[in-house]
């Protein structure tokens, strides 16, 4: 199969769809890999490394889309790419369709097969292709929250860890999944007093056992969250409903309960966000303030550490990419029910029900 790896063109997105090591494995399986010129540069991978791995370097994004049967990316296609996607082409990347109507309509119109990393789901409910970036995003959420807590950045002027004789900050993490656990562990390691919420009691029990003593678990309810808001310094929103829009756990009115300079970090912004006042931001303009509350809502947080992120992502996606290239998407999905759950749009039809429901579109079960 002809596999294409284009350069990401989303604002400040320096990750790349595959490392040279991943390319070498695809080539070893007999596939032809085409990488756009300088696609890996932002992640620390030169064209020469891809050539040594067996790839062919193409001069433009148009050339990659024109030749490739399967496109392997990091982020969803954005408007300049819509016209490049063609009928029957397989796109393997993060999509987050539920909060992007324009993208959904464009991919339906293209006739492509859209297999989303974020909805590939194992029988135990885990999301293997979301997990590595969730781990990065959770850790980075706390680092960024601590940064914007500085007075010079609009925050309260507090050091996340405190110092001897001065209390540490209070960090609230909404959602006990991979992002939430990573955020809680990072905040705890930095010395903060951490509360993590979830609606799953078994998950809360597990977190209570596995996390350090300065992490406290709390059942997630509007009442419980409101009780904490007056004393919280950083809130990390990390709730995920796979493939669907995220519920707003903090409303506009609830901002008034928090002290000015409190920092909200919305890791769930790709799926619509945990906070009613959230809107996507970029690494070049990461924050805005509403009612004195700092909002950090960057939609590609792991893009700030592209070398680590690209390595971690390829570790997770490679075996699925090889299966898709070896067998074709139909047979690969037929053989692997987890991979089949990644199918969102197939040749003009929505085959993932949450996406159909969000936009009132007709849903069709995929036939494999």
C-alpha positions as CSV (number, residue, x, y, z in Angstrom):
1,X,0.0,0.0,0.0
2,X,1.1,3.6,-0.6
3,X,1.2,5.4,2.7
4,X,1.5,9.1,2.9
5,X,2.7,11.2,5.9
6,X,2.0,14.9,5.3
7,X,3.4,17.8,7.3
8,X,0.9,19.1,9.9
9,X,-0.3,22.6,9.1
10,X,-2.5,23.4,12.1
11,X,-1.2,26.3,14.2
12,X,2.0,25.4,16.0
13,X,1.5,21.7,15.4
14,X,5.0,20.3,15.3
15,X,4.2,16.6,15.7
16,X,4.4,14.3,12.7
17,X,2.3,11.2,11.9
18,X,5.1,8.7,12.2
19,X,8.7,8.4,13.3
20,X,11.5,7.1,11.0
21,X,11.4,3.9,13.0
22,X,7.7,3.5,12.2
23,X,8.4,4.1,8.5
24,X,11.1,1.5,8.5
25,X,8.6,-1.1,9.8
26,X,6.1,-0.3,7.1
27,X,8.7,-0.6,4.5
28,X,9.8,-3.9,5.9
29,X,6.3,-5.1,5.4
30,X,6.6,-4.2,1.7
31,X,4.7,-0.9,1.7
32,X,5.8,2.3,-0.1
33,X,6.0,5.3,2.3
34,X,6.0,8.9,1.1
35,X,6.9,11.7,3.5
36,X,6.4,15.4,2.8
37,X,9.6,17.4,2.8
38,X,10.4,18.7,6.4
39,X,7.4,16.9,7.8
40,X,9.4,15.6,10.8
41,X,11.6,18.6,11.3
42,X,9.5,20.1,14.1
43,X,9.7,16.8,16.0
44,X,13.5,16.5,15.5
45,X,13.4,14.0,12.6
46,X,15.3,15.1,9.4
47,X,14.3,14.1,5.9
48,X,17.6,12.1,5.7
49,X,16.4,9.8,8.6
50,X,13.2,9.0,6.7
51,X,15.2,8.3,3.5
52,X,17.4,5.9,5.4
53,X,14.3,4.2,6.8
54,X,13.1,3.6,3.2
55,X,10.7,6.5,2.6
56,X,10.5,8.7,-0.5
57,X,10.4,12.4,0.2
58,X,7.8,14.4,-1.7
59,X,8.0,18.2,-2.2
60,X,4.5,19.2,-1.2
61,X,1.4,18.3,0.8
62,X,-0.5,18.1,-2.5
63,X,1.9,15.5,-3.8
64,X,1.5,13.3,-0.7
65,X,-2.3,13.4,-0.8
66,X,-2.3,12.7,-4.5
67,X,-0.2,9.6,-4.4
68,X,-1.2,8.0,-1.0
69,X,-3.9,5.4,-0.5
70,X,-3.6,5.8,3.2
71,X,-2.8,9.1,5.0
72,X,-1.3,8.8,8.5
73,X,-1.5,12.1,10.4
74,X,-1.7,13.5,13.9
75,X,-4.4,16.2,13.8
76,X,-7.6,16.4,11.8
77,X,-7.4,17.9,8.3
78,X,-8.1,21.6,8.3
79,X,-9.8,23.7,5.6
80,X,-6.9,23.9,3.1
81,X,-6.6,20.1,3.2
82,X,-10.3,19.4,2.6
83,X,-10.0,19.6,-1.2
84,X,-6.9,17.3,-1.2
85,X,-8.8,14.3,0.4
86,X,-10.3,12.1,-2.3
87,X,-12.9,9.4,-2.6
88,X,-11.9,6.0,-1.2
89,X,-8.7,7.3,0.5
90,X,-8.1,6.1,4.1
91,X,-7.3,8.8,6.7
92,X,-5.9,7.5,10.0
93,X,-5.6,10.3,12.5
94,X,-7.3,12.2,15.4
95,X,-10.6,13.7,14.1
96,X,-12.8,14.7,17.1
97,X,-15.8,15.1,14.7
98,X,-18.4,15.8,17.4
99,X,-17.3,19.4,17.8
100,X,-16.4,20.1,14.2
101,X,-19.4,20.3,11.9
102,X,-17.5,21.8,9.0
103,X,-14.9,19.0,9.2
104,X,-17.6,16.4,9.4
105,X,-19.4,17.8,6.3
106,X,-16.2,18.1,4.4
107,X,-15.2,14.5,5.1
108,X,-18.7,13.2,4.2
109,X,-18.4,15.1,0.9
110,X,-14.9,13.7,0.1
111,X,-16.0,10.1,0.1
112,X,-13.0,9.1,2.2
113,X,-12.7,6.5,4.9
114,X,-12.1,8.3,8.2
115,X,-10.7,6.1,11.0
116,X,-10.3,8.1,14.2
117,X,-7.5,7.4,16.7
118,X,-9.7,8.6,19.6
119,X,-12.5,6.1,19.1
120,X,-10.4,2.9,18.7
121,X,-11.5,1.1,21.8
122,X,-10.4,-2.2,23.4
123,X,-13.0,-4.6,24.9
124,X,-12.1,-3.3,28.4
125,X,-13.2,0.2,27.4
126,X,-9.7,1.7,27.2
127,X,-8.6,3.9,24.2
128,X,-5.1,2.8,23.2
129,X,-4.5,5.5,20.6
130,X,-5.8,8.3,22.8
131,X,-3.8,7.2,25.9
132,X,-0.3,8.3,25.0
133,X,-1.4,11.8,24.1
134,X,-3.7,11.9,27.1
135,X,-0.7,11.1,29.3
136,X,1.3,13.9,27.7
137,X,-1.6,16.4,27.9
138,X,-2.4,15.6,31.5
139,X,1.2,16.3,32.6
140,X,1.4,19.4,30.4
141,X,-1.9,20.7,31.7
142,X,-0.5,21.1,35.2
143,X,2.8,22.6,34.0
144,X,0.9,25.2,32.0
145,X,-1.6,25.8,34.8
146,X,1.3,26.4,37.2
147,X,2.9,28.8,34.6
148,X,-0.2,30.9,34.2
149,X,-0.8,31.0,37.9
150,X,2.1,33.6,38.0
151,X,0.9,37.1,38.6
152,X,2.7,38.3,35.5
153,X,0.6,35.9,33.4
154,X,-2.7,36.9,34.9
155,X,-2.9,34.4,37.7
156,X,-3.0,34.7,41.5
157,X,0.8,34.9,41.9
158,X,1.1,31.6,43.7
159,X,3.8,28.9,43.4
160,X,2.1,25.6,42.8
161,X,4.2,23.8,45.5
162,X,4.3,26.5,48.1
163,X,7.5,26.7,50.2
164,X,8.2,25.8,53.9
165,X,5.8,27.8,56.0
166,X,3.5,28.6,53.0
167,X,0.7,26.3,51.8
168,X,0.8,24.7,48.4
169,X,-1.9,25.4,45.9
170,X,-5.2,23.6,45.5
171,X,-5.6,21.8,42.2
172,X,-9.0,20.3,41.1
173,X,-9.0,17.7,38.4
174,X,-12.3,16.9,36.8
175,X,-12.3,13.3,35.4
176,X,-10.4,10.3,36.6
177,X,-9.3,8.9,33.2
178,X,-5.9,8.8,31.7
179,X,-5.6,12.6,31.4
180,X,-7.0,13.2,34.9
181,X,-4.7,10.6,36.5
182,X,-1.6,12.0,34.7
183,X,-2.6,15.5,35.8
184,X,-3.2,14.5,39.4
185,X,0.1,12.7,39.6
186,X,2.0,15.6,38.1
187,X,0.4,18.1,40.4
188,X,1.0,15.9,43.4
189,X,4.6,15.5,42.4
190,X,5.0,19.2,42.2
191,X,3.7,19.5,45.8
192,X,0.1,20.7,45.2
193,X,-2.9,19.6,47.2
194,X,-5.0,17.7,44.6
195,X,-8.6,16.6,44.4
196,X,-9.7,14.4,41.5
197,X,-13.4,13.8,40.7
198,X,-15.2,11.1,38.8
199,X,-18.6,9.5,38.6
200,X,-17.2,5.9,38.7
201,X,-16.8,4.7,42.3
202,X,-14.6,1.7,41.2
203,X,-12.3,4.2,39.4
204,X,-12.2,6.5,42.5
205,X,-11.3,3.5,44.7
206,X,-8.5,2.6,42.3
207,X,-7.2,6.2,42.2
208,X,-7.4,6.3,46.0
209,X,-5.1,3.3,46.2
210,X,-2.7,4.3,43.5
211,X,-2.1,8.0,44.0
212,X,0.0,9.7,46.7
213,X,-1.4,11.0,50.0
214,X,-1.8,14.6,48.7
215,X,-4.3,13.4,46.1
216,X,-7.9,13.1,47.4
217,X,-10.8,11.6,45.5
218,X,-14.3,13.0,45.4
219,X,-17.5,11.9,43.7
220,X,-18.3,14.2,40.8
221,X,-21.4,16.3,41.2
222,X,-22.3,19.9,40.7
223,X,-22.7,20.4,44.4
224,X,-19.3,18.9,45.3
225,X,-17.5,20.9,42.6
226,X,-19.2,24.1,43.7
227,X,-18.0,23.4,47.3
228,X,-14.4,23.4,46.1
229,X,-14.4,26.3,43.7
230,X,-13.9,29.2,46.2
231,X,-10.6,27.8,47.3
232,X,-9.2,26.2,44.1
233,X,-6.2,27.7,42.3
234,X,-6.1,25.5,39.1
235,X,-8.8,23.4,37.5
236,X,-8.0,20.8,34.9
237,X,-10.9,19.7,32.8
238,X,-10.3,16.1,31.6
239,X,-13.7,14.5,31.1
240,X,-14.1,12.4,28.0
241,X,-17.1,10.8,26.4
242,X,-15.6,8.8,23.5
243,X,-16.5,10.4,20.2
244,X,-19.2,12.6,21.8
245,X,-19.3,16.2,23.1
246,X,-18.0,16.8,26.6
247,X,-20.5,18.0,29.2
248,X,-20.0,21.4,30.7
249,X,-19.1,20.8,34.4
250,X,-18.4,24.5,35.1
251,X,-20.9,27.0,33.9
252,X,-20.4,30.8,33.3
253,X,-22.2,31.5,36.6
254,X,-19.9,29.3,38.5
255,X,-16.9,31.4,37.5
256,X,-18.1,34.0,40.1
257,X,-17.4,31.4,42.8
258,X,-13.7,31.4,42.1
259,X,-11.1,33.9,43.1
260,X,-9.7,36.2,40.3
261,X,-6.6,34.7,38.8
262,X,-7.8,31.1,39.1
263,X,-6.6,29.1,36.1
264,X,-8.8,26.8,34.1
265,X,-7.0,24.3,31.8
266,X,-9.5,22.6,29.4
267,X,-7.8,19.4,28.0
268,X,-11.2,18.3,26.7
269,X,-11.5,21.3,24.3
270,X,-11.1,18.9,21.3
271,X,-14.5,17.5,22.2
272,X,-16.2,20.8,23.0
273,X,-14.7,21.4,26.5
274,X,-15.5,20.9,30.1
275,X,-16.2,24.6,30.8
276,X,-19.1,26.6,29.3
277,X,-16.8,29.5,28.7
278,X,-14.2,27.5,26.8
279,X,-13.2,28.1,23.2
280,X,-10.3,26.6,21.3
281,X,-7.0,28.6,21.6
282,X,-3.6,28.0,20.0
283,X,0.0,27.8,21.3
284,X,0.6,31.3,19.8
285,X,-2.4,32.8,21.8
286,X,-3.0,30.2,24.5
287,X,-5.1,32.1,27.1
288,X,-7.9,34.6,27.6
289,X,-9.7,35.9,30.7
290,X,-13.4,35.9,31.5
291,X,-14.7,37.4,34.8
292,X,-11.1,37.4,36.1
293,X,-10.6,33.7,35.4
294,X,-7.7,32.6,33.1
295,X,-8.7,30.1,30.5
296,X,-6.1,27.9,28.8
297,X,-7.8,26.0,26.0
298,X,-5.1,24.9,23.5
299,X,-6.5,22.2,21.3
300,X,-3.2,20.4,20.7
301,X,-1.4,20.6,24.0
302,X,1.0,17.7,23.2
303,X,2.2,19.7,20.1
304,X,4.4,21.8,22.5
305,X,6.6,18.7,23.1
306,X,6.5,17.2,19.7
307,X,9.5,14.9,20.0
308,X,8.2,13.1,23.1
309,X,4.6,13.2,21.6
310,X,5.5,11.8,18.2
311,X,7.6,9.0,19.7
312,X,4.7,8.1,22.1
313,X,2.1,8.3,19.4
314,X,3.9,6.1,16.9
315,X,4.5,3.5,19.6
316,X,0.7,3.2,19.9
317,X,-0.5,3.6,16.3
318,X,2.2,1.6,14.4
319,X,0.7,-1.9,14.8
320,X,-2.7,-0.6,13.7
321,X,-1.2,1.3,10.7
322,X,0.7,-1.9,9.7
323,X,-2.6,-4.0,9.9
324,X,-4.4,-1.4,7.8
325,X,-1.7,-1.4,5.2
326,X,-1.2,-5.1,5.1
327,X,-4.9,-6.1,4.9
328,X,-6.8,-3.0,3.8
329,X,-9.2,-1.2,6.1
330,X,-12.1,-3.6,5.7
331,X,-10.3,-6.8,6.5
332,X,-8.2,-5.1,9.3
333,X,-11.4,-3.8,10.9
334,X,-13.1,-7.1,10.4
335,X,-10.2,-8.9,12.2
336,X,-10.0,-6.4,15.0
337,X,-13.2,-5.1,16.7
338,X,-11.2,-2.4,18.5
339,X,-10.0,-0.9,15.3
340,X,-13.5,-1.2,13.8
341,X,-14.7,1.2,16.5
342,X,-12.4,3.8,15.0
343,X,-14.5,4.0,11.8
344,X,-16.4,7.3,12.0
345,X,-17.1,8.2,8.3
346,X,-17.0,5.7,5.4
347,X,-17.5,6.9,1.8
348,X,-20.1,9.5,2.5
349,X,-21.9,7.9,5.5
350,X,-21.6,8.4,9.2
351,X,-20.9,5.1,10.8
352,X,-20.3,6.3,14.4
353,X,-23.5,7.0,16.2
354,X,-22.5,9.7,18.6
355,X,-21.3,11.9,15.7
356,X,-24.6,11.3,13.8
357,X,-26.6,12.2,17.0
358,X,-24.7,15.4,17.6
359,X,-25.4,16.8,14.2
360,X,-28.8,15.1,13.5
361,X,-27.3,13.1,10.6
362,X,-28.4,9.7,9.5
363,X,-26.4,6.8,11.0
364,X,-25.6,3.6,9.1
365,X,-23.9,0.6,10.6
366,X,-20.7,-0.1,8.7
367,X,-20.7,-3.3,6.7
368,X,-17.4,-5.2,6.8
